[in-house]
Structure formats: structure tokens, C-alpha cells
Amino acid sequence: MFSPWLFAVVLYLPLLRRQSIMVLTLLPGLAVAAHVQHQLSRHLGGNHRLGEAGRLYPTLGAANWISLFRAGAIVSLAGLLPMTLLPGHGLPNGLSWAPGLVYLGIALADLMDGLVARRQKRETELGKRLDVTTDAAGLLVASLLAVNLGRLPAVYLLVGLAYYPFIFGIWLRQKRRQPLVALQARPYARIIAGFQMGLVGMALLPILHPTFTVVAAYIFMMPLLVGFLRDWLVVSCRVAVDDNQQTAAERRVGVLWMRLMPLVLRLTILVCGAAILAGGGVYPVHLPWYLALGIGCLFIGLALMGRSAALFLTLLLASNLSPLGRSMPAMILFGATATLMLTGTGALSLWAPEERLLYRHNGKKVTACSETQ
């Protein structure tokens, strides 16, 4: 786990001799390596099938090794942090694609470890712990890189940091023997976290204009931070919840966010798309652009693979090659499609296969509540 970090130290030795302060930029990688190693050592006794605490597996298993490989890749990714602070504020041309490709690979591997564990029927407490640990560490390191490169706003670091005060707060309440409620799984929370990984990975690639990635960051970060606040209020027994662990505010907001908002967004996208196509003479666009824009807006309006069409349009609009640039219609359309990716197309959808895919392995599981007095 420490090998990638030691390699980075050796690589940057000439730089560290000239600018000793740069050693601070190597600390995130060391912290990730130490934290993952600590979690592995501490929870090695959880390497057993869920519900069978007395029967440990003799090996870590393929799924856990994938998680550890992901952790090693995150440490390697952290090794690029010093370069982002060098004069010129960026990576060398030969490495400009590396952060995005590495982090997107880490995100894809996140799907693999769970899939392998389910296929081999080796879902373990250790695996769950390693998965969460690597997800949180990866998002923090990748966010640091994206902010240093000017691809995301500094405030987005709250997304990478949010997990740690949340866990610390739970630990502190346990230590003080204050009441705690076990959280039930929230499928949407897992999905929102996945969207953050996708956003940061794409923002790290040198193909999207920073103006659009900054707008997307503000849109994507809000539901995640609100979700952490909501979870803290629930786990610390500060709000009343029903049997499904939903608050009254959640039920009211849920109607607005998941039912009414998608309809408003679909209408907005249709209107903006029509306005852009009608005023096409203003922009130096070509027929393929018109076709792509029109088809994407039509698919969203009809709610036909709406999330996929929204993803397609956001990438199209944010691309450095986009002929619309940063015009007002393009920005409004981008904001609406980015938000629709989070909400889905809602009611009156013709075909939404993405919903089944997103929620397939994120079904609700009721967890017994417990209190510590």
C-alpha cells in the first residue's frame, strides 16, 4: 500500500530539496495509505460471510483484492498533487489525461468488486468497510486534483471531506455513550455518490470547459451535502422519522424533487433546445450538431432513455469543441440536463431502463435500530 507513495517521494526528491514546503503535497497520499492499512488491519476479523461471524475465510478473496488495488491506485493518483502546484498550474501535456483516466478506472473498479463478491457469494463486513474507505479517499484525492487544476470550485472539497466529520461524529457519540440510530440503506444516496465520482472523473479530463464543470459541481454537490446533513440528524436522533426512516420534510420534498421537478426540467430542455435550433444562424454550427442537439432534447422531452440523453447533452454542451460556447441558452440547457441526470425523467416516461440499472443493486435493506445510553 505504501509502495506508490514511496515511489512518489523518490520521484520528487529534487523538487523537495529546492522547495521543502512541497512535502505537504505528499501528505494526502501517505494519509490514504495509512488509513486503508489501518482499516484492513482493524477489520480483518470481519473477513467472513455476512451473518457468520465465527467462520473466517482463509484468504482475502478477489473482491477485497480489487478494493486494495483501487486504494493503491488512489495513492498513486495522490502522487500527482505536487505537479498541479508547479509553475504553470497544470500537468505536463504527456500526463494531462492521466488523472481522469486513472480515477474513472478506479470508479469502474468500484462496480467490479461488488459484482465479484456477489458472484462468488463472498460479501463480507471487511469488504464493505474497504469499499466505503476507498470510495471516500478516492473522491477526496480526485477532488483535490480537480480543484488544483481549476476544473472544480474550491467549495467542492466539502464533498470530498463530508464523510470524515460524519464518521467522527458517530464515533464521538459512541464514546460519550449518547443515543445513536442505525441508518437504513438509502439507494439514492449511493447513486448520488456515484454521480460525484463520474463528475470528478470527467472534470479531470482535458475535454470539458471548466465553466461547465464548475456549474455541474454546484448542482451535484447540493443533494450529497444535504444528504449527509439529513443522515446526521437521523443518526443523532435529532429528527422524528417513520418506519421507513423518512422525515416529514423528506416526504414533502420528495414529491417536488422526484415528481414535479422532472416535468419542469423536461419542458425547460424542450424550450431551450427549440430556441437554440430556431436561432441557429447566430452560431457557427453544422448539421450534425443540430441533429445531435435536436435528438437529445426530443428523447428527454419524451422521457425516452432520459438520463442517458441528459448525459449525452451535458457532455456535448460542455465539450471544448462545442460551437455554442458559453452562451446563455447553452448554460441554461446545460444546467437543466445536469439536474435531470439527478432526478430522472419522473412521471409519464416512455422508457427509462437506467432506473432499473441504477437501483438494481441499491435496494433498500432495513437495518435494526439501536441506541446506546
Disulfide bonds with the S-S distance in Angstrom:
none
